[in-house]
Amino acid sequence: MKPSTDKPHGLHTDENHSTSTWSRQIRRLSSLFLLCSAWASGCAGSSEAADPHHATTAIDSEQDGESESTEDSSDEQDSEDSDDSASGGRGSVAQGSGGRKFPDVEFTYDPAKDELPVTCAEKTFSTQPLPLDMFIVLDRTGSMGSDCALDLSGPPAVDSKWCKAVSALGQYFTSADATGHRAALQFMIPAATQSTDCSTASTNLHTAAEVELTSLPEAADGALLAALDAQVPDATSTAIESALNGITVYTSAHRTPGREMIGILISDGDPSFCSDSLNTLARIPRQHLEATGIRTFVMGMTGAAAATLEAIAEEAGAPEHEDFCDPSDENPSCHYWSVGDGNPAAFVAALNAIQETAVGCEFAVPSTEEGLIKLDTVRVEMSADGGTLPLVLDQASDEAACSDQHYTTGDLDGTPTIRLCPATCARMTDTTRLDVTVECYGD
């Protein structure tokens, strides 16, 4: 007979003792896992919780002393099975091996902690034009005539184009109509030198301003008025190319998010230094417009040929209009502004017209708290007071695809913008309202 391998009841071999110890460890880990899972479900409102909404947890646990059970593995399994049947339900207690009680977890609904989901619906806004920044280059060649002291209390003391021009600029810089805008000023050619660099290099003094961007309206003792009063018209060369290249450099470098930047060239003559090719001159503002979206406006005084002014202005982004065209020009419309001998009233009116044209054509797209704007879904409607039905404008891919019912979209240093095409902008009046409906991407 073979020796019996049965063990007396209640006694364990080392192997059984090890198995029992591992079983107890596994049950302890299982208990801890159930506790953590219940706690996490209550905090996060998971689908395993009694209610899917936000919940608070109340945990009531009893800690009994741990006993080293000497029962065999079959007894332990029976105990685990009874644990499973006793667990679950509100206020229930799960019995573990050795008499351990699992925490009693209760979930209660707290509506105050509900949060509405973030949505991103359409919104409609009445847009506001961007405030204007302008870099003005004023011709100070000898053909502008005699100098005079700047006095804004009356007409210019000297009947010269120069005195009328500086008087008109002084009136504009101090007028309430310019409120919210800014101006920077340079002269052609800068008084510091008679030598002229025609390129975009920093040695071209037109690339810098004598007076940096200044908020308008300006006080009577401001830097802009002081510069106008200090300058004299004695430069010998009309360096249009140099001035245009300077405008491109300065306006590109001084753009401010949320503001519209433009350049304004004021001259009474045809180019006599640097290039005199109309193709070359027109290409400078055109390429600047294509690369940056910044427009250049041209103002002419007696002595500047209408063909020269038009060749430059037409490529520079200004809209076509019928006011302020040279009377000697056979074309009824033009893209430049002519002020003749510089009559201050006409000069200021032309500056105001440029201001209205510049700020009335580009608008910042309102932001929403829900997310980023979808520029490709923007709907733009133009309407006038008086009950007329709004005109829905179409989005053009670029300026070349424009008509009088189109707009383009862009980005001004992080600010999404809508720019009316030149022919569309010409339809704007004081009573015209632009409504923009936007969608967003959401969070």
C-alpha positions in Angstrom: 0.0 0.0 0.0 1.2 3.4 -0.9 1.6 5.9 1.9 -1.4 8.2 2.1 -0.8 11.8 0.8 -4.0 13.1 2.4 -3.3 15.9 4.9 -5.2 16.1 8.2 -8.2 18.5 8.0 -7.3 22.0 9.0 -3.6 21.6 8.4 -1.8 23.2 5.4 1.4 22.3 3.6 3.7 25.1 2.6 2.2 25.0 -0.9 -1.4 25.4 0.4 -0.3 28.1 2.8 1.4 30.0 0.0 -1.8 29.7 -2.2 -3.9 30.9 0.7 -1.7 33.9 1.3 -1.8 34.9 -2.4 -5.6 34.6 -2.4 -5.8 36.9 0.6 -3.5 39.4 -1.2 -5.6 39.3 -4.4 -8.8 39.9 -2.4 -7.2 42.8 -0.7 -6.1 44.4 -4.0 -9.6 43.7 -5.4 -11.1 45.5 -2.4 -8.9 48.5 -2.9 -9.6 48.5 -6.7 -13.4 48.4 -6.0 -13.1 51.3 -3.6 -11.0 53.4 -6.0 -13.4 52.6 -8.9 -16.4 53.6 -6.8 -14.7 56.8 -5.7 -13.6 57.7 -9.3 -17.1 57.0 -10.7 -18.6 59.3 -8.2 -16.2 62.2 -8.9 -16.2 61.9 -12.7 -19.8 60.9 -13.2 -18.9 57.9 -15.3 -21.4 55.6 -17.0 -20.9 53.0 -14.3 -22.2 55.3 -11.6 -25.8 55.2 -10.4 -26.5 58.5 -12.1 -24.6 59.8 -15.2 -24.7 63.4 -13.9 -22.2 65.0 -11.5 -22.4 63.3 -8.2 -21.2 63.6 -4.7 -20.1 60.6 -2.7 -20.7 59.6 0.9 -18.4 56.8 2.1 -19.0 55.0 5.3 -16.5 52.3 6.1 -15.8 50.0 9.0 -12.4 48.6 9.6 -12.3 45.3 11.3 -9.2 43.6 12.4 -7.7 41.3 9.9 -7.7 37.7 10.8 -5.4 35.1 9.4 -7.9 32.5 8.1 -7.0 28.9 8.4 -9.9 27.8 6.3 -9.2 25.8 3.1 -9.5 27.3 -0.3 -12.9 26.0 -1.0 -14.3 27.8 2.1 -12.6 31.0 0.9 -14.3 30.7 -2.5 -17.7 30.2 -0.9 -17.1 33.3 1.1 -16.2 35.3 -2.1 -19.3 34.0 -3.8 -21.5 35.3 -0.9 -19.6 38.6 -1.1 -20.7 39.0 -4.8 -24.3 38.3 -4.0 -24.3 40.8 -1.1 -22.7 43.7 -3.0 -24.5 46.4 -5.0 -27.6 48.5 -4.4 -28.0 51.8 -2.5 -26.7 51.5 1.1 -25.5 47.9 0.7 -22.5 46.5 2.5 -20.1 44.1 0.6 -18.7 41.4 2.9 -15.2 40.3 2.2 -13.1 37.4 3.5 -12.3 37.5 7.2 -15.4 39.6 7.9 -14.1 42.8 6.1 -16.8 45.3 5.1 -16.3 47.3 1.9 -17.1 51.0 2.0 -20.8 51.9 1.5 -20.8 54.3 -1.5 -23.9 56.6 -2.1 -24.3 58.8 -5.2 -26.6 61.8 -5.0 -27.5 64.1 -8.0 -26.4 67.8 -7.6 -28.1 69.9 -10.4 -26.0 72.9 -9.4 -23.0 71.2 -10.8 -24.4 70.6 -14.2 -22.6 72.5 -17.0 -24.2 73.3 -20.3 -22.2 72.0 -23.3 -20.3 74.6 -25.3 -22.1 75.3 -28.6 -21.0 77.3 -31.6 -24.1 78.7 -33.4 -24.3 81.4 -35.9 -24.1 85.0 -34.7 -24.8 88.2 -36.5 -23.0 91.5 -35.8 -23.1 95.0 -37.2 -19.5 95.6 -37.9 -17.4 98.7 -37.2 -14.7 100.0 -39.5 -11.1 99.6 -38.4 -9.4 102.7 -37.0 -6.9 104.2 -39.5 -3.1 104.6 -39.4 -1.6 106.6 -42.2 1.9 107.4 -43.3 1.9 110.7 -45.2 4.8 111.8 -47.4 4.5 115.5 -48.4 6.4 116.9 -51.4 8.6 119.8 -50.3 10.3 120.6 -53.6 10.9 124.1 -54.7 7.9 124.1 -57.0 5.6 124.1 -53.9 6.4 127.8 -53.5 7.2 130.1 -50.6 7.2 129.2 -46.9 5.1 130.8 -44.2 4.4 130.5 -40.5 1.7 127.9 -39.7 -1.4 129.6 -38.4 -4.6 127.7 -38.1 -6.7 130.6 -36.9 -7.2 131.9 -40.5 -6.2 131.5 -44.1 -2.6 131.0 -45.0 -0.5 134.2 -44.8 1.2 133.4 -48.2 -0.6 132.2 -51.3 1.5 129.2 -52.1 0.9 125.6 -52.6 3.2 124.8 -49.7 1.4 127.1 -47.2 -2.0 125.8 -48.3 -0.9 122.2 -48.0 0.6 122.6 -44.5 -2.4 124.6 -43.4 -4.8 121.9 -44.6 -2.8 119.1 -43.0 -2.7 121.1 -39.7 -6.5 121.5 -39.9 -7.0 117.8 -40.5 -4.6 116.7 -37.8 -6.5 118.8 -35.2 -10.1 118.1 -36.4 -12.7 116.0 -34.6 -13.3 114.1 -37.8 -9.9 112.4 -37.3 -10.6 111.2 -33.8 -9.4 107.6 -33.2 -7.0 107.6 -36.2 -3.2 108.1 -36.2 -0.8 109.8 -38.5 2.9 109.6 -39.2 4.7 112.2 -41.3 7.7 112.5 -43.7 8.7 114.9 -46.4 10.1 114.5 -49.9 13.0 114.9 -49.8 13.8 114.8 -46.0 15.6 118.0 -45.0 18.5 116.1 -43.5 20.0 115.4 -46.9 19.7 116.2 -50.5 21.1 112.9 -51.6 18.4 110.3 -52.4 18.4 106.5 -52.3 15.7 105.2 -54.6 15.5 101.6 -53.2 13.9 100.1 -50.1 17.2 100.1 -48.2 17.4 101.8 -44.9 19.6 104.5 -46.5 16.4 105.7 -48.2 15.3 108.2 -45.7 11.7 107.9 -46.8 11.6 104.5 -45.1 11.5 106.3 -41.7 9.1 108.9 -40.3 10.1 112.4 -39.1 7.1 112.2 -36.8 6.1 108.7 -35.7 2.4 107.5 -35.5 0.6 110.1 -33.4 -3.0 109.9 -32.1 -5.5 112.3 -33.6 -6.8 114.9 -33.1 -3.5 116.5 -32.1 -3.0 119.4 -29.7 -1.9 122.8 -31.1 1.6 122.2 -29.8 1.9 118.6 -31.0 4.8 117.1 -32.9 3.0 116.9 -36.3 2.2 120.6 -36.3 5.7 121.5 -35.2 7.2 119.5 -38.0 4.9 121.2 -40.6 5.9 124.6 -39.3 9.6 123.8 -39.2 9.9 122.5 -42.8 10.6 124.7 -45.8 10.1 123.8 -49.5 13.6 123.8 -51.0 14.3 120.2 -52.2 15.3 120.1 -55.8 14.2 116.6 -56.9 10.7 115.0 -57.1 11.7 111.5 -56.2 8.5 109.6 -56.6 10.1 106.2 -56.7 12.1 106.8 -53.5 8.9 108.1 -51.7 6.8 105.1 -52.9 9.5 102.6 -51.8 9.7 104.4 -48.4 5.9 104.1 -48.0 6.0 100.4 -48.6 8.7 99.8 -46.0 7.3 102.0 -43.3 3.7 100.9 -43.6 4.7 97.2 -43.6 6.9 97.6 -40.5 4.3 99.6 -38.5 1.1 97.7 -38.9 -0.9 97.3 -35.7 -3.4 94.5 -35.1 -7.0 95.7 -35.3 -6.0 98.9 -37.3 -6.0 99.7 -41.0 -2.7 101.0 -42.3 -2.4 103.1 -45.5 0.1 105.3 -47.2 -0.6 108.8 -48.7 1.7 110.5 -51.2 1.1 114.2 -51.9 3.0 115.8 -54.8 2.8 118.7 -57.3 5.1 117.3 -59.9 6.2 114.5 -62.2 9.2 112.4 -61.3 12.5 114.2 -61.9 14.8 111.8 -59.9 15.1 108.0 -59.7 12.9 106.3 -62.2 10.4 108.2 -64.3 8.9 105.0 -65.9 5.1 104.8 -65.1 5.3 101.0 -65.3 8.1 101.0 -62.7 6.3 103.5 -60.4 2.9 101.8 -60.7 4.4 98.4 -60.0 5.7 99.5 -56.5 2.3 100.1 -54.8 0.7 97.2 -56.8 3.2 94.7 -55.5 2.9 96.2 -52.0 -0.9 95.8 -52.1 -0.7 92.2 -53.4 1.9 91.2 -50.7 0.4 93.0 -47.7 -3.1 94.3 -48.5 -1.9 97.8 -47.7 -3.2 100.5 -50.0 -1.4 103.7 -51.2 -3.5 106.8 -51.9 -2.2 109.6 -54.2 -3.0 113.3 -53.9 -2.0 115.6 -56.7 -1.6 119.4 -56.8 -1.3 121.8 -59.7 1.8 120.7 -61.7 1.3 116.9 -61.4 0.1 115.3 -64.6 -3.2 113.5 -64.3 -1.9 110.6 -66.3 1.0 110.1 -63.9 -1.3 110.3 -60.8 -3.8 107.9 -62.3 -1.2 105.4 -63.4 0.1 105.1 -59.9 -3.2 105.3 -58.0 -5.1 102.8 -60.2 -2.6 100.1 -59.2 -2.4 101.1 -55.5 -5.8 99.9 -54.4 -7.9 103.1 -54.3 -11.5 102.9 -55.5 -12.7 104.6 -58.6 -14.6 107.8 -58.0 -15.8 111.0 -59.7 -14.9 113.6 -57.1 -11.6 115.4 -56.9 -10.5 114.3 -60.4 -8.4 116.8 -62.4 -10.7 119.0 -64.5 -8.3 118.7 -67.4 -8.6 115.0 -67.4 -10.9 113.8 -70.1 -11.9 110.8 -68.0 -14.9 111.5 -65.7 -13.7 109.2 -63.1 -10.3 108.5 -61.5 -8.4 106.8 -58.7 -6.4 109.7 -57.4 -7.4 112.9 -55.5 -6.6 116.3 -57.1 -6.7 119.4 -54.9 -5.5 122.0 -57.5 -3.4 124.7 -55.9 -4.1 123.3 -52.5 -7.2 125.2 -51.3 -7.4 124.2 -47.7 -11.1 123.4 -47.8 -10.7 121.2 -50.8 -7.5 119.6 -49.4 -9.2 118.7 -46.1 -12.3 117.4 -47.9 -10.0 115.2 -50.0 -8.2 113.9 -46.9 -11.6 113.2 -45.3 -12.7 111.3 -48.4 -9.6 109.2 -48.3 -10.2 108.5 -44.7 -13.8 107.4 -45.3 -12.7 105.3 -48.2 -9.9 103.6 -46.2 -11.8 102.9 -43.0 -15.1 102.2 -44.7 -13.9 99.2 -46.7 -12.3 96.9 -44.2 -13.9 95.5 -41.1 -12.7 93.4 -38.2 -14.7 90.2 -37.9 -16.1 90.1 -34.4 -14.8 87.3 -32.2 -16.9 84.9 -30.3 -16.3 83.2 -27.0 -17.2 79.8 -28.4 -14.3 79.4 -30.9 -12.4 80.5 -34.0 -14.3 82.2 -36.8 -14.8 80.2 -40.0 -14.1 82.9 -42.6 -15.2 80.6 -45.4 -18.8 80.6 -43.9 -19.1 84.3 -43.3 -22.3 85.9 -44.7 -22.1 89.6 -45.4 -25.2 91.7 -46.0 -25.3 95.4 -47.0 -28.4 97.4 -46.3 -29.3 101.1 -46.1 -31.7 102.8 -43.7 -35.2 103.1 -45.3 -36.4 99.5 -45.4 -34.7 98.2 -48.5 -33.9 94.5 -48.6 -30.3 93.8 -47.7 -27.9 92.9 -50.5 -26.1 89.6 -49.8 -22.5 90.0 -51.0 -20.5 87.2 -52.5 -17.0 86.3 -51.4 -14.3 86.8 -54.1 -11.2 84.7 -54.1 -9.0 87.8 -54.7 -9.2 91.3 -56.0 -9.1 90.2 -59.6 -12.5 88.4 -59.1 -14.1 91.5 -57.5 -17.3 93.3 -58.7 -19.7 95.7 -57.0 -21.2 92.9 -55.0 -18.1 91.1 -53.7 -15.8 91.2 -50.7 -12.6 89.4 -49.8 -11.4 88.0 -46.5 -8.0 88.4 -44.9 -6.0 88.4 -41.8 -4.6 91.5 -40.3 -1.9 90.4 -37.8 -4.1 87.8 -36.3 -7.4 89.7 -36.7 -9.7 88.2 -39.3 -11.1 90.9 -41.6 -13.6 91.5 -44.3 -12.6 93.9 -47.1 -15.2 95.2 -49.5 -14.0 95.2 -53.1 -13.4 98.7 -54.4 -16.5 98.9 -56.5 -18.6 97.5 -53.5 -17.0 100.1 -51.2 -18.0 102.9 -53.6 -21.6 101.9 -52.9 -21.3 102.6 -49.2 -23.0 105.8 -47.9 -23.4 107.3 -44.5 -26.6 105.3 -44.0 -25.3 102.0 -45.2 -25.0 99.2 -42.6 -23.0 96.0 -42.9 -24.2 93.0 -41.1 -21.9 90.0 -40.7 -23.1 86.5 -39.8 -20.3 84.2 -38.6 -19.9 80.6 -37.6 -17.1 79.2 -35.5 -15.1 76.0 -35.2 -15.9 75.5 -31.5 -13.5 74.6 -28.8 
